[in-house]
């Protein structure tokens, strides 16, 4: 009998200890800021801690016996129930973030850490979860994601070229960058920035950016450190310097032109003074020759004409130098082009004869309006340039050709064509710029610039029509004589 009493007493003590442990757990759950809940194998709530009042606004008694998934946001119910069924089949459980509905109809984000409850035989009988409110954290994450989305949208729509790179690897190229340098974004993302920019180790300042066509474009880059998808990155804003470089070159040229103009006015004056003496002396010689018996020999008369023409050409060269110091009104008249082209060809013959055959293909041409001396300078310059584009030593297979024809509008077009080496496209764009020359020595870079100025001042045009090897063609179009 005493043994039975001892057994009963022991069992009562163990039951009381279990009850005390359960009360301690409940007290701990009641004091916890987290919400502790249990659900059975049917998904119904069997216990929820008092902290549910603060988190969801319910009394614990209102939730016990209810289906747990019914208190989640509608969009969360199906995926969470699917997870519950997988867990019943022995699937993994762990931490889940989901949106739950409060009693007042609002929603909060809860993070659940779930563990499996088993009976003595090891069968799953339910689950216990420890959850806490992570709404602030989730909203902050959403705000960060929206901020990053807005930032990316801003970068992509910026009107200036922008690259975003992380540790030298390109992560984003906006539309303005792709348009400016001829790339497609997918060809850039993931590539090293150093493959496209020189110097490769420079972050900011003036650089050379590779264009899709293989050329290098001068750019100025400004770099700003940013966070890109929560990772430190560099935002590089590029400014195309091609236009600025072009303007700087023009300013330098303008400054040189001003200096040359000042010098030209002085030089032209200094040349013209002794030249006037030479011309007046030649005129006197010509008068004295007429007094001689027979007016002097034919050779002497021809030599005198040639000397006077040379002196006159010197005067015109000095005049052209003075053109840079001021604009002057020119006296125009009817010019016999055939006679003019014949004389220009004769004067250029010494430059052509060792390089090519000189072909004159213009027949009869109508008179044009202009200045004979200045147009002679233009065609002589074009013929000399054509000859110098042909290497010496192969006269038979090369030619410099003068072609002339009247256009439908009454103007006259004169082409100077050579079979030389041609002109590269990048050079062809600049040949009429003052001081630009490709001649290794002796070239001033003013010949074509002055020639174009002369033709334009006469109401005509001078342009490069073809720059291919074996066919470089300059065309002068002049208005007809009134």
Secondary structure as the mmCIF struct_conf table of DSSP 4:
data_model
#
loop_
_struct_conf.conf_type_id
_struct_conf.id
_struct_conf.beg_label_comp_id
_struct_conf.beg_label_asym_id
_struct_conf.beg_label_seq_id
_struct_conf.end_label_comp_id
_struct_conf.end_label_asym_id
_struct_conf.end_label_seq_id
HELX_RH_AL_P HELX_RH_AL_P1 UNK A 2 UNK A 31
BEND BEND1 UNK A 33 UNK A 34
STRN STRN1 UNK A 35 UNK A 40
TURN_TY1_P TURN_TY1_P1 UNK A 41 UNK A 42
BEND BEND2 UNK A 43 UNK A 43
STRN STRN2 UNK A 44 UNK A 44
STRN STRN3 UNK A 45 UNK A 48
TURN_TY1_P TURN_TY1_P2 UNK A 50 UNK A 51
HELX_RH_AL_P HELX_RH_AL_P2 UNK A 52 UNK A 56
BEND BEND3 UNK A 57 UNK A 57
HELX_RH_AL_P HELX_RH_AL_P3 UNK A 60 UNK A 63
TURN_TY1_P TURN_TY1_P3 UNK A 64 UNK A 65
BEND BEND4 UNK A 66 UNK A 66
STRN STRN4 UNK A 67 UNK A 67
HELX_RH_3T_P HELX_RH_3T_P1 UNK A 68 UNK A 71
STRN STRN5 UNK A 72 UNK A 72
HELX_RH_AL_P HELX_RH_AL_P4 UNK A 74 UNK A 88
TURN_TY1_P TURN_TY1_P4 UNK A 89 UNK A 90
STRN STRN6 UNK A 95 UNK A 101
TURN_TY1_P TURN_TY1_P5 UNK A 103 UNK A 104
BEND BEND5 UNK A 105 UNK A 105
STRN STRN7 UNK A 107 UNK A 118
TURN_TY1_P TURN_TY1_P6 UNK A 120 UNK A 121
BEND BEND6 UNK A 122 UNK A 122
STRN STRN8 UNK A 124 UNK A 133
HELX_RH_AL_P HELX_RH_AL_P5 UNK A 135 UNK A 157
BEND BEND7 UNK A 159 UNK A 160
STRN STRN9 UNK A 161 UNK A 166
TURN_TY1_P TURN_TY1_P7 UNK A 167 UNK A 168
STRN STRN10 UNK A 169 UNK A 173
HELX_RH_AL_P HELX_RH_AL_P6 UNK A 175 UNK A 181
TURN_TY1_P TURN_TY1_P8 UNK A 182 UNK A 182
HELX_RH_3T_P HELX_RH_3T_P2 UNK A 185 UNK A 187
TURN_TY1_P TURN_TY1_P9 UNK A 188 UNK A 190
BEND BEND8 UNK A 191 UNK A 191
STRN STRN11 UNK A 192 UNK A 192
HELX_RH_3T_P HELX_RH_3T_P3 UNK A 193 UNK A 195
TURN_TY1_P TURN_TY1_P10 UNK A 196 UNK A 196
STRN STRN12 UNK A 197 UNK A 198
BEND BEND9 UNK A 199 UNK A 199
TURN_TY1_P TURN_TY1_P11 UNK A 200 UNK A 201
BEND BEND10 UNK A 204 UNK A 204
STRN STRN13 UNK A 205 UNK A 210
HELX_LH_PP_P HELX_LH_PP_P1 UNK A 211 UNK A 211
TURN_TY1_P TURN_TY1_P12 UNK A 212 UNK A 213
BEND BEND11 UNK A 214 UNK A 214
STRN STRN14 UNK A 216 UNK A 228
TURN_TY1_P TURN_TY1_P13 UNK A 229 UNK A 230
STRN STRN15 UNK A 231 UNK A 240
HELX_RH_AL_P HELX_RH_AL_P7 UNK A 242 UNK A 291
BEND BEND12 UNK A 292 UNK A 292
HELX_RH_3T_P HELX_RH_3T_P4 UNK A 293 UNK A 295
BEND BEND13 UNK A 296 UNK A 296
HELX_RH_AL_P HELX_RH_AL_P8 UNK A 298 UNK A 322
TURN_TY1_P TURN_TY1_P14 UNK A 323 UNK A 325
HELX_LH_PP_P HELX_LH_PP_P2 UNK A 329 UNK A 331
STRN STRN16 UNK A 333 UNK A 335
HELX_RH_AL_P HELX_RH_AL_P9 UNK A 337 UNK A 352
TURN_TY1_P TURN_TY1_P15 UNK A 353 UNK A 355
STRN STRN17 UNK A 357 UNK A 361
BEND BEND14 UNK A 364 UNK A 364
STRN STRN18 UNK A 368 UNK A 370
HELX_RH_AL_P HELX_RH_AL_P10 UNK A 372 UNK A 388
TURN_TY1_P TURN_TY1_P16 UNK A 389 UNK A 389
BEND BEND15 UNK A 390 UNK A 390
TURN_TY1_P TURN_TY1_P17 UNK A 392 UNK A 393
HELX_RH_3T_P HELX_RH_3T_P5 UNK A 395 UNK A 397
STRN STRN19 UNK A 399 UNK A 406
TURN_TY1_P TURN_TY1_P18 UNK A 408 UNK A 409
BEND BEND16 UNK A 410 UNK A 410
STRN STRN20 UNK A 412 UNK A 418
BEND BEND17 UNK A 420 UNK A 421
HELX_RH_AL_P HELX_RH_AL_P11 UNK A 425 UNK A 428
TURN_TY1_P TURN_TY1_P19 UNK A 429 UNK A 432
BEND BEND18 UNK A 433 UNK A 433
TURN_TY1_P TURN_TY1_P20 UNK A 434 UNK A 435
BEND BEND19 UNK A 440 UNK A 442
BEND BEND20 UNK A 445 UNK A 445
HELX_RH_AL_P HELX_RH_AL_P12 UNK A 447 UNK A 457
TURN_TY1_P TURN_TY1_P21 UNK A 458 UNK A 459
STRN STRN21 UNK A 461 UNK A 468
TURN_TY1_P TURN_TY1_P22 UNK A 469 UNK A 470
STRN STRN22 UNK A 471 UNK A 478
HELX_LH_PP_P HELX_LH_PP_P3 UNK A 479 UNK A 479
STRN STRN23 UNK A 480 UNK A 480
HELX_LH_PP_P HELX_LH_PP_P4 UNK A 481 UNK A 481
#
